[in-house]
Amino acid sequence: MPFNDGENVGAYRIVEKLGQGGMATVFKAYHPALDRYVAIKVLHPAFTEDPTFLARFQREARIVAKLDHPNIVPIYDFSEHRGHTYLVMRFIDGETLKARMKRGAVIQQEVVRIAKSVGDALTYAHKQDVLPRDVKPSNVMLTADGGVFLTDFGLARMAAASESTMSRDMMVGTPQYISPEQAKGSRDLSACTDVYSLGVVLYELLVGRVPFTADTPYAIIHDHIFTPLPLPRMLNPGIPETVERVLLRALAKEPKDRFQTVSELTNGLDAALSATPIAPRPTTAPSVATMTPAPAAAVETAEDGRKGKKEKRRKKKAKPPRRRGRPPGPPRRAKVRRKGSPWPWVAAIGALAIVCLLSLICWASVTNQRKVNELVEQAHAAEDEGRNFEAIDLYHSALMVDPGAIEVYLEATELVAKLGQLDRALDLVLDGLQANPKSTQLHMRAAELAAVMEKWDEAEQHVGWLLEEEPDDATVQAYAALLLMAKEQSCDNARSYLQIALDLDPGQPWAIYGQAVCYLEDGDADEAARTLEDLLHQPDLPPILRARAEDMLNNLEGGSWAAIEREFGKLRERAGDIPNPALRNEFLGILDDAQAAWHDGARARARQQLEHAWGWLEENWDGLGAPLNDQLRTILDTMLRLSTPRPGDP
């Protein structure tokens, strides 16, 4: 801890530590000269690695300290103590909006008031040419007397001023609330980036959850850039369409499609809520996986709302009909006319209604199938041109139209897995199984992914289902063998399954891979290598299996060191095809650093440089072209796999 309780730091006496974040540690302190409490924020020591940091920090602190607005926590002072750079700010006795949301839903009037107060603070700052770039609930303070303050105003901006290792590695902004352009590392930011972040805060307040969640920050960032926004009304049916439109516009991927100022956003929200209040939402919002187009929990919630409305309409219809015509009186003698039974007509009308309904269902089905086919064709075209993330979005859209499209799930997961995002690929398959619980193909894909990721319980669940439902399938028997081999670290009990699989299909690729593993266990490395070479000559080999087979063969042919050296050579050769000399030299420079680290035995630093190279390819997609970019990334993927530390590695 940089400072201790009771320690004097300049003119301030530390009272207690309040908290710690990624960029700073916060203390409550007392300023005796002015008889008031203050908040002291001590920046992370890593920022001091940059020798010019203090000057940059002071320049940025002066800019932020000039901000004078009733909804912005003011900066009183900044200095350095025992090598620790710190800010002195007003002490706010209250709670964060994040803490407030944990206690339950925020009422509509409060949402509007908070949005207006934060919006006023941002609007004022934007007029001073200052972008906070880190708007989130934990940076909004609420006091008991109704005060709303935006704090940490400019802390991210000051961190960005540093050239330290930490600031280079840290993306300014919090993943759940970051704008797409900020996530891409763009330096040409406008007020629209804060519009987006505030839009995420409002989405969370109104819907009950942030739009994107995932296991890793980079998965969340990817979703902000590429994944369509989960529709608010799908998650909370009580939200009016007018409010949904405000959120959709605020969270548009392209800045030009958003509200251009924060005041436009807050005014639009105020008008929408005034026109149609939000119906009470459930106390707990359903959770949604990041890549699900129409999440199961959300769909069920919306469906429940529709069922409730249908039930109300049914009850209304059940009321006795009001009689019309002549008031009650003595019965009149009526003429009796013979006529046929009405039931044939009733039956005819009912039959006609059924025919019309079936025709409507058929028409809707045909229309949906046509739309799905169009989206899948577009996805194929995007994938062929190397626009992989756009292809994923298109698959995603197709699944929103038809969650039962099993082939689309399979194609989408294959592409996602090819990009190295195995967790997300498995999540997508599991979403497909929610809509199609008896799909053999999806259970197979789930078992395959889970096994590769060493999620044995998940793999066992799907393999067990497959053995019951499809015992005569060669792939199922191969999966059962591989699962036993992985769990028992032995081929003893798996050989019978492998033999059944190969009897059913001599070319079954997973069974052949298992056979190679068993040859290696038996000490016959040459036969294992020959088996793997034959396997790798198979066309249309699953990408995950190809990667595993290549890794195993590389290790057999000289271990990971020799294999990575070969891959460095291949990567340099392909890098020679980069058409722009400046880009080519830049990329080769990154490779030089990676290879030097590898030769020095600094495996972690080498991997970091290889990951940097992968990111560089993403940033320079247009300058390299799709085919070359894909080829370079494929080699990098292999190198990253080979350089991953394994148990027992030094």
C-alpha distance (Angstrom), angle and dihedral (degrees) to the residues before:
residue distance angle dihedral
M1 . . .
P2 3.86 . .
F3 3.83 96.2 .
N4 3.81 132.3 26.4
D5 3.81 129.4 -138.8
G6 3.81 109.8 -89.3
E7 3.82 93.5 19.7
N8 3.80 118.7 135.3
V9 3.79 112.2 -125.7
G10 3.78 108.0 -174.6
A11 3.81 106.8 -57.9
Y12 3.81 92.3 -16.6
R13 3.79 133.2 85.7
I14 3.83 116.7 -146.3
V15 3.82 112.0 -123.5
E16 3.80 103.2 175.8
K17 3.77 144.8 -30.6
L18 3.82 111.8 -98.2
G19 3.77 102.0 -175.0
Q20 3.78 149.2 -49.5
G21 3.79 133.1 -120.2
G22 3.77 137.7 176.2
M23 3.79 94.2 -81.0
A24 3.80 106.6 26.4
T25 3.79 148.4 15.7
V26 3.82 115.4 -131.1
F27 3.81 126.2 -143.5
K28 3.76 133.8 -178.1
A29 3.81 109.8 -131.8
Y30 3.79 138.9 176.8
H31 3.81 124.4 -126.4
P32 3.83 105.6 -156.4
A33 3.81 96.4 -172.4
L34 3.82 91.5 62.1
D35 3.82 95.9 25.0
R36 3.77 95.9 -128.0
Y37 3.76 141.0 115.1
V38 3.80 120.2 -113.0
A39 3.79 136.9 -175.5
I40 3.80 117.4 -119.2
K41 3.80 118.2 -159.5
V42 3.78 115.1 -164.2
L43 3.80 114.0 -159.7
H44 3.79 120.4 -131.0
P45 3.85 112.0 -86.4
A46 3.81 91.0 -124.9
F47 3.80 89.8 75.6
T48 3.81 90.2 67.4
E49 3.82 90.2 66.9
D50 3.79 86.1 86.7
P51 3.83 108.4 77.7
T52 3.81 91.4 -153.3
F53 3.80 93.6 48.9
L54 3.80 98.6 99.5
A55 3.81 92.9 55.4
R56 3.81 91.9 46.5
F57 3.79 91.0 45.3
Q58 3.79 92.8 51.1
R59 3.80 91.2 50.2
E60 3.79 92.6 51.8
A61 3.83 92.6 42.7
R62 3.80 90.7 54.5
I63 3.80 90.7 52.3
V64 3.81 92.7 50.8
A65 3.83 93.0 41.6
K66 3.82 89.7 60.7
L67 3.80 90.8 63.3
D68 3.80 109.0 107.2
H69 3.79 113.9 -177.7
P70 3.82 132.3 134.0
N71 3.84 91.6 -124.2
I72 3.81 97.0 47.9
V73 3.81 121.1 82.7
P74 3.82 103.1 -124.5
I75 3.80 124.8 -129.0
Y76 3.82 111.5 -129.9
D77 3.78 102.4 -179.3
F78 3.80 146.5 -14.3
S79 3.77 130.7 -157.0
E80 3.80 146.0 132.8
H81 3.81 130.5 -95.2
R82 3.82 124.5 -175.4
G83 3.82 90.2 -19.5
H84 3.81 93.6 -48.4
T85 3.79 118.0 119.9
Y86 3.81 113.3 -146.3
L87 3.80 144.0 176.3
V88 3.79 125.8 -142.3
M89 3.80 114.4 -145.4
R90 3.78 139.5 169.4
F91 3.80 111.7 -77.1
I92 3.82 110.4 -123.1
D93 3.80 114.1 -157.0
G94 3.80 101.0 -150.7
E95 3.79 143.9 68.6
T96 3.78 134.6 -77.1
L97 3.79 121.8 -105.9
K98 3.80 86.3 -116.7
A99 3.82 90.5 59.9
R100 3.80 90.6 44.8
M101 3.82 92.0 54.1
K102 3.80 90.8 51.6
R103 3.82 88.5 61.9
G104 3.80 92.4 58.8
A105 3.79 144.8 -72.5
V106 3.81 117.0 -29.4
I107 3.82 112.5 -126.3
Q108 3.80 119.0 -113.6
Q109 3.81 95.9 -109.3
E110 3.81 89.6 53.0
V111 3.80 91.6 49.6
V112 3.80 90.6 54.5
R113 3.81 92.5 46.1
I114 3.81 93.5 48.7
A115 3.81 91.6 45.2
K116 3.82 92.0 50.7
S117 3.83 93.2 47.2
V118 3.82 94.9 47.7
G119 3.80 89.3 41.4
D120 3.82 91.6 53.0
A121 3.83 90.0 50.9
L122 3.80 91.9 49.9
T123 3.79 93.8 44.7
Y124 3.81 90.6 52.6
A125 3.81 91.7 48.2
H126 3.80 92.5 48.4
K127 3.80 89.6 53.5
Q128 3.81 86.6 56.3
D129 3.84 89.1 51.4
V130 3.81 92.1 -111.1
L131 3.82 121.6 134.1
P132 3.84 115.2 -165.2
R133 3.86 93.0 -163.2
D134 3.80 93.7 -170.6
V135 3.81 108.0 74.8
K136 3.82 110.0 159.3
P137 3.82 139.0 136.0
S138 3.82 94.0 -96.7
N139 3.82 88.5 59.3
V140 3.80 93.6 54.0
M141 3.82 114.8 84.5
L142 3.81 123.3 -159.3
T143 3.80 123.5 -163.5
A144 3.79 130.1 -157.9
D145 3.81 92.0 -111.2
G146 3.81 92.5 57.7
G147 3.80 99.4 -93.3
V148 3.81 119.2 152.8
F149 3.79 118.7 -162.4
L150 3.78 133.4 179.2
T151 3.79 107.2 -141.4
D152 3.80 135.7 -175.7
F153 3.79 82.6 43.1
G154 3.74 104.3 177.2
L155 3.81 98.0 -0.8
A156 3.78 89.5 117.4
R157 3.79 88.4 44.9
M158 3.80 90.6 54.0
A159 3.79 91.5 47.6
A160 3.79 89.1 52.2
A161 3.80 88.5 56.3
S162 3.80 89.7 66.7
E163 3.79 123.7 90.0
S164 3.81 91.6 -157.8
T165 3.78 125.4 130.8
M166 3.78 89.4 -107.2
S167 3.79 95.4 53.2
R168 3.79 91.2 47.0
D169 3.79 92.1 50.6
M170 3.81 95.4 40.1
M171 3.76 120.3 78.0
V172 3.81 109.2 -138.6
G173 3.79 106.6 -120.4
T174 3.78 133.7 40.7
P175 3.85 114.9 -82.2
Q176 3.82 96.2 -127.4
Y177 3.83 91.7 52.6
I178 3.80 103.1 30.6
S179 3.80 122.0 121.4
P180 3.82 119.5 -122.1
E181 3.80 93.5 -115.4
Q182 3.80 91.1 48.7
A183 3.80 89.7 48.4
K184 3.81 89.2 54.4
G185 3.81 89.4 56.0
S186 3.79 94.9 -113.0
R187 3.80 114.5 167.6
D188 3.80 92.9 -164.3
L189 3.80 95.7 84.5
S190 3.79 127.6 159.9
A191 3.79 137.9 -174.4
C192 3.81 86.4 -78.8
T193 3.81 90.3 76.6
D194 3.83 89.7 62.5
V195 3.82 89.5 43.5
Y196 3.81 87.9 59.0
S197 3.82 94.7 46.9
L198 3.80 92.1 48.1
G199 3.81 87.5 47.2
V200 3.82 89.4 57.6
V201 3.83 90.2 50.6
L202 3.82 90.3 50.8
Y203 3.81 90.9 45.8
E204 3.81 89.0 54.4
L205 3.82 92.4 47.4
L206 3.81 94.1 48.9
V207 3.81 102.7 33.4
G208 3.80 98.7 34.4
R209 3.80 99.3 -119.7
V210 3.79 141.6 47.0
P211 3.81 115.7 -92.5
F212 3.80 96.7 -117.3
T213 3.80 131.0 36.0
A214 3.81 129.5 164.4
D215 3.80 142.8 154.8
T216 3.81 94.7 -95.8
P217 3.81 134.2 36.9
Y218 3.80 91.4 -123.5
A219 3.80 91.5 54.8
I220 3.82 88.8 54.3
I221 3.79 91.0 47.5
H222 3.80 90.0 50.4
D223 3.81 89.7 53.4
H224 3.80 92.5 51.8
I225 3.79 88.9 54.4
F226 3.79 101.6 40.2
T227 3.82 115.5 8.3
P228 3.82 118.9 89.7
L229 3.79 114.4 -113.8
P230 3.84 114.0 -96.6
L231 3.79 102.8 -113.1
P232 3.82 110.6 -107.6
R233 3.82 93.9 -139.3
M234 3.80 90.7 53.8
L235 3.81 89.1 59.3
N236 3.80 97.8 35.6
P237 3.83 113.2 21.9
G238 3.81 90.0 -170.9
I239 3.80 91.9 72.8
P240 3.83 111.8 102.6
E241 3.80 118.7 -124.4
T242 3.81 90.4 -116.2
V243 3.81 91.0 58.8
E244 3.81 91.2 45.0
R245 3.80 89.6 54.5
V246 3.81 90.3 53.0
L247 3.82 91.3 52.2
L248 3.81 93.3 45.0
R249 3.78 91.2 52.6
A250 3.81 94.0 45.3
L251 3.82 90.1 51.2
A252 3.79 98.8 44.5
K253 3.82 112.1 141.3
E254 3.82 93.6 -129.0
P255 3.84 116.9 62.3
K256 3.82 91.6 -139.6
D257 3.82 89.8 60.7
R258 3.83 94.3 55.1
F259 3.77 132.0 79.1
Q260 3.78 103.3 -73.1
T261 3.81 94.7 -140.3
V262 3.78 134.4 31.8
S263 3.81 90.8 -123.3
E264 3.82 89.6 58.8
L265 3.80 88.4 54.9
T266 3.81 96.8 47.4
N267 3.82 93.0 43.2
G268 3.80 90.3 49.2
L269 3.80 91.2 50.0
D270 3.82 92.1 47.7
A271 3.81 91.7 50.8
A272 3.82 93.0 46.6
L273 3.80 93.9 49.2
S274 3.79 92.7 44.6
A275 3.80 91.0 53.3
T276 3.82 96.2 46.3
P277 3.82 120.9 12.3
I278 3.79 118.9 -143.6
A279 3.78 117.6 -103.0
P280 3.83 114.5 -123.8
R281 3.79 111.3 -84.0
P282 3.80 129.3 -147.5
T283 3.80 114.6 -81.4
T284 3.78 90.5 -119.3
A285 3.76 120.8 43.6
P286 3.80 118.5 -139.9
S287 3.78 116.4 -104.3
V288 3.76 119.9 -122.5
A289 3.83 131.3 -161.8
T290 3.83 111.6 -121.1
M291 3.68 98.7 -116.2
T292 3.86 99.2 39.5
P293 3.78 111.3 117.0
A294 3.80 96.3 -156.7
P295 3.82 105.4 9.4
A296 3.77 115.8 -139.2
A297 3.79 95.3 -128.4
A298 3.77 91.0 48.7
V299 3.80 93.6 46.4
E300 3.78 90.8 50.5
T301 3.79 90.8 50.5
A302 3.77 92.2 50.9
E303 3.78 90.5 44.5
D304 3.79 90.2 52.4
G305 3.79 88.5 54.3
R306 3.80 91.2 50.7
K307 3.79 91.5 47.5
G308 3.80 89.7 52.2
K309 3.79 91.1 53.1
K310 3.81 91.6 47.3
E311 3.80 90.1 50.2
K312 3.80 91.0 52.8
R313 3.80 91.0 49.3
R314 3.81 90.1 48.8
K315 3.78 91.8 52.4
K316 3.78 91.4 49.3
K317 3.78 90.4 52.1
A318 3.78 90.1 49.7
K319 3.82 92.4 65.6
P320 3.84 113.9 108.4
P321 3.81 109.1 -93.3
R322 3.77 116.6 -110.8
R323 3.78 112.3 -112.2
R324 3.76 116.3 -120.4
G325 3.82 131.3 -159.3
R326 3.83 132.0 29.5
P327 3.84 117.1 22.7
P328 3.79 117.3 -114.3
G329 3.81 115.4 -76.2
P330 3.78 142.0 132.0
P331 3.75 112.1 -33.2
R332 3.77 115.8 -98.4
R333 3.78 122.4 -137.3
A334 3.73 106.8 -111.7
K335 3.74 129.8 -159.9
V336 3.74 111.4 -105.5
R337 3.78 115.2 -131.7
R338 3.72 123.3 -176.1
K339 3.74 115.1 -133.4
G340 3.74 136.9 162.2
S341 3.80 125.4 -90.8
P342 3.85 113.4 -77.3
W343 3.82 93.0 -141.6
P344 3.82 97.3 87.5
W345 3.81 88.4 57.1
V346 3.79 91.6 46.9
A347 3.80 89.7 50.0
A348 3.80 91.7 48.0
I349 3.80 92.5 50.0
G350 3.82 90.3 46.9
A351 3.78 91.4 50.0
L352 3.80 90.7 48.8
A353 3.82 90.3 50.5
I354 3.80 90.6 51.0
V355 3.82 91.2 49.5
C356 3.83 90.2 49.9
L357 3.81 91.5 48.3
L358 3.80 92.6 48.7
S359 3.80 90.1 47.9
L360 3.80 90.2 50.9
I361 3.80 91.6 49.1
C362 3.80 90.8 47.6
W363 3.80 91.5 48.7
A364 3.81 91.6 49.4
S365 3.80 90.9 48.0
V366 3.80 92.7 50.1
T367 3.81 91.1 46.5
N368 3.81 92.0 49.8
Q369 3.80 92.2 47.4
R370 3.78 90.9 50.4
K371 3.82 90.6 50.9
V372 3.81 91.8 47.8
N373 3.80 91.0 50.3
E374 3.80 91.4 50.6
L375 3.81 92.2 50.3
V376 3.81 92.8 46.8
E377 3.82 91.2 50.0
Q378 3.79 89.1 51.6
A379 3.81 89.6 48.6
H380 3.82 90.7 52.0
A381 3.80 90.6 50.6
A382 3.81 91.8 49.1
E383 3.80 91.5 48.1
D384 3.81 92.0 49.0
E385 3.81 89.1 54.0
G386 3.81 92.7 48.4
R387 3.81 95.3 -107.3
N388 3.78 90.5 131.6
F389 3.78 100.0 160.3
E390 3.78 91.1 49.5
A391 3.81 87.8 51.5
I392 3.81 90.0 53.5
D393 3.81 90.1 52.7
L394 3.80 90.3 51.7
Y395 3.81 92.5 49.8
H396 3.78 86.8 48.6
S397 3.83 90.8 53.6
A398 3.80 90.9 49.0
L399 3.80 90.4 54.1
M400 3.79 90.3 51.0
V401 3.81 87.6 58.4
D402 3.82 94.2 45.2
P403 3.84 118.7 12.3
G404 3.80 87.7 -177.3
A405 3.81 94.1 65.1
I406 3.82 97.6 115.8
E407 3.82 95.3 177.3
V408 3.80 89.9 55.5
Y409 3.81 91.0 54.0
L410 3.80 89.7 50.7
E411 3.81 94.6 49.1
A412 3.80 92.5 44.7
T413 3.81 94.1 49.4
E414 3.80 91.4 47.8
L415 3.80 90.2 55.3
V416 3.80 94.0 44.6
A417 3.81 90.7 49.0
K418 3.81 89.9 48.3
L419 3.81 87.7 57.8
G420 3.80 88.9 55.3
Q421 3.81 96.6 -108.7
L422 3.79 97.5 126.9
D423 3.80 95.9 157.3
R424 3.77 91.3 56.2
A425 3.79 91.7 44.4
L426 3.80 90.6 54.9
D427 3.81 91.3 46.6
L428 3.78 89.4 53.2
V429 3.81 92.6 50.8
L430 3.80 90.8 49.3
D431 3.80 89.1 51.6
G432 3.78 88.0 52.7
L433 3.79 90.4 51.8
Q434 3.79 90.6 54.1
A435 3.79 88.2 60.7
N436 3.83 94.9 34.9
P437 3.83 107.3 28.7
K438 3.82 95.0 168.3
S439 3.79 98.0 49.7
T440 3.80 109.2 128.4
Q441 3.82 91.2 -164.7
L442 3.79 93.6 54.5
H443 3.81 92.7 46.4
M444 3.81 88.0 51.5
R445 3.80 92.3 50.6
A446 3.81 91.3 46.8
A447 3.81 91.4 50.4
E448 3.81 90.9 48.0
L449 3.81 94.7 50.3
A450 3.79 94.6 42.2
A451 3.81 91.2 51.3
V452 3.80 93.4 49.3
M453 3.82 89.1 49.6
E454 3.82 89.9 46.9
K455 3.79 92.5 -120.5
W456 3.77 91.0 146.1
D457 3.81 99.1 174.7
E458 3.79 90.9 53.4
A459 3.81 92.0 45.8
E460 3.80 92.3 48.0
Q461 3.79 91.5 52.6
H462 3.81 92.7 56.0
V463 3.80 95.8 40.0
G464 3.82 89.5 51.6
W465 3.80 90.4 53.1
L466 3.80 90.9 48.0
L467 3.81 94.3 49.5
E468 3.79 89.6 54.3
E469 3.80 96.4 44.5
E470 3.83 102.9 31.9
P471 3.82 109.2 22.9
D472 3.83 92.6 151.9
D473 3.80 94.9 57.2
A474 3.81 114.6 108.0
T475 3.79 93.3 -148.1
V476 3.80 91.6 53.4
Q477 3.81 91.3 52.6
A478 3.81 90.3 47.7
Y479 3.81 91.2 51.5
A480 3.80 90.3 49.8
A481 3.81 89.7 52.6
L482 3.81 94.4 48.3
L483 3.79 91.8 47.5
L484 3.81 91.1 53.6
M485 3.81 90.9 46.8
A486 3.78 91.7 51.2
K487 3.79 95.8 46.1
E488 3.82 96.9 42.3
Q489 3.84 97.2 32.7
S490 3.80 86.6 -134.9
C491 3.79 140.2 91.1
D492 3.80 94.6 -142.1
N493 3.79 98.7 100.9
A494 3.80 95.2 28.0
R495 3.80 99.7 61.1
S496 3.80 94.4 81.9
Y497 3.82 91.4 54.7
L498 3.82 90.5 47.4
Q499 3.79 91.0 51.1
I500 3.82 91.9 49.8
A501 3.79 90.2 49.4
L502 3.81 93.3 50.0
D503 3.82 91.7 45.2
L504 3.82 88.7 54.2
D505 3.81 92.9 44.0
P506 3.83 120.6 3.8
G507 3.81 90.3 -163.5
Q508 3.81 97.4 51.3
P509 3.85 100.8 139.0
W510 3.82 99.2 -151.9
A511 3.80 90.5 49.6
I512 3.82 90.6 50.2
Y513 3.81 89.3 50.5
G514 3.82 89.1 50.7
Q515 3.79 89.3 50.0
A516 3.83 90.0 54.5
V517 3.81 90.5 51.2
C518 3.80 89.9 52.0
Y519 3.81 92.1 48.8
L520 3.78 88.0 54.2
E521 3.81 91.3 48.5
D522 3.80 88.5 52.4
G523 3.81 89.5 54.0
D524 3.82 96.5 -108.3
A525 3.82 100.0 126.5
D526 3.81 93.3 162.4
E527 3.81 93.0 56.8
A528 3.81 89.8 44.5
A529 3.82 90.2 53.6
R530 3.84 92.8 47.0
T531 3.82 90.3 49.8
L532 3.81 91.5 50.3
E533 3.80 92.2 47.8
D534 3.82 90.3 52.3
L535 3.80 89.6 47.5
L536 3.81 93.0 51.6
H537 3.81 89.8 54.8
Q538 3.80 90.4 62.6
P539 3.81 112.4 108.4
D540 3.82 119.5 -124.2
L541 3.78 93.9 18.8
P542 3.85 111.1 175.2
P543 3.83 107.4 -97.5
I544 3.80 93.0 -127.2
L545 3.80 92.1 52.3
R546 3.80 92.2 45.4
A547 3.81 90.1 53.8
R548 3.81 91.8 49.9
A549 3.80 93.1 46.9
E550 3.82 92.5 47.9
D551 3.81 91.4 49.9
M552 3.79 91.9 50.0
L553 3.79 93.4 46.7
N554 3.81 91.8 47.3
N555 3.78 90.5 53.1
L556 3.80 90.7 48.9
E557 3.80 90.3 51.8
G558 3.78 96.1 56.4
G559 3.80 110.6 -39.3
S560 3.78 130.5 -91.2
W561 3.81 93.1 -60.8
A562 3.79 93.7 59.6
A563 3.80 91.4 39.4
I564 3.81 92.9 54.3
E565 3.79 91.0 46.5
R566 3.81 88.1 55.0
E567 3.79 90.3 48.8
F568 3.82 91.5 50.4
G569 3.81 87.7 55.0
K570 3.81 92.2 49.5
L571 3.81 91.4 46.9
R572 3.80 93.2 51.3
E573 3.78 90.9 48.2
R574 3.80 92.5 52.5
A575 3.83 91.4 42.6
G576 3.80 87.2 61.4
D577 3.82 86.9 71.1
I578 3.82 93.0 63.0
P579 3.82 100.5 119.0
N580 3.81 99.1 -149.7
P581 3.84 110.2 73.1
A582 3.82 93.6 -152.0
L583 3.79 92.4 51.8
R584 3.80 91.2 43.8
N585 3.81 92.3 53.5
E586 3.81 91.7 45.3
F587 3.79 92.2 52.9
L588 3.82 93.0 44.8
G589 3.82 88.3 51.3
I590 3.80 90.0 57.9
L591 3.80 89.4 49.1
D592 3.83 90.5 50.4
D593 3.80 90.1 55.3
A594 3.81 91.9 46.9
Q595 3.81 94.1 48.7
A596 3.81 92.6 45.5
A597 3.81 89.9 52.7
W598 3.80 90.2 48.1
H599 3.80 91.7 51.7
D600 3.83 89.8 48.3
G601 3.80 89.4 55.3
A602 3.82 92.2 -113.7
R603 3.80 94.5 135.6
A604 3.83 95.1 167.7
R605 3.81 92.1 52.0
A606 3.82 90.7 46.3
R607 3.81 90.4 52.4
Q608 3.80 89.7 48.4
Q609 3.80 90.3 54.8
L610 3.81 91.4 46.9
E611 3.82 89.4 51.8
H612 3.80 87.6 48.7
A613 3.80 88.7 53.3
W614 3.81 90.0 50.9
G615 3.81 90.6 52.0
W616 3.80 90.7 46.1
L617 3.81 89.3 57.2
E618 3.81 89.5 53.2
E619 3.81 91.5 51.2
N620 3.80 93.7 47.6
W621 3.79 98.3 42.5
D622 3.80 94.6 126.2
G623 3.80 93.7 48.4
L624 3.81 94.1 53.9
G625 3.78 104.4 34.6
A626 3.78 128.4 -127.2
P627 3.84 103.3 -84.1
L628 3.82 95.5 49.0
N629 3.81 92.5 41.7
D630 3.81 91.2 52.5
Q631 3.82 92.1 47.9
L632 3.80 92.3 51.3
R633 3.79 92.7 46.6
T634 3.82 91.7 49.8
I635 3.81 90.1 56.5
L636 3.81 90.7 45.8
D637 3.80 90.8 50.8
T638 3.81 89.7 54.8
M639 3.81 91.2 48.9
L640 3.79 92.6 49.5
R641 3.79 90.4 51.1
L642 3.79 92.5 48.2
S643 3.81 92.7 47.9
T644 3.81 94.5 50.0
P645 3.82 107.7 116.4
R646 3.79 113.9 -111.4
P647 3.80 128.3 -159.4
G648 3.78 108.4 -76.6
D649 3.81 94.9 23.3
P650 3.82 114.8 133.3
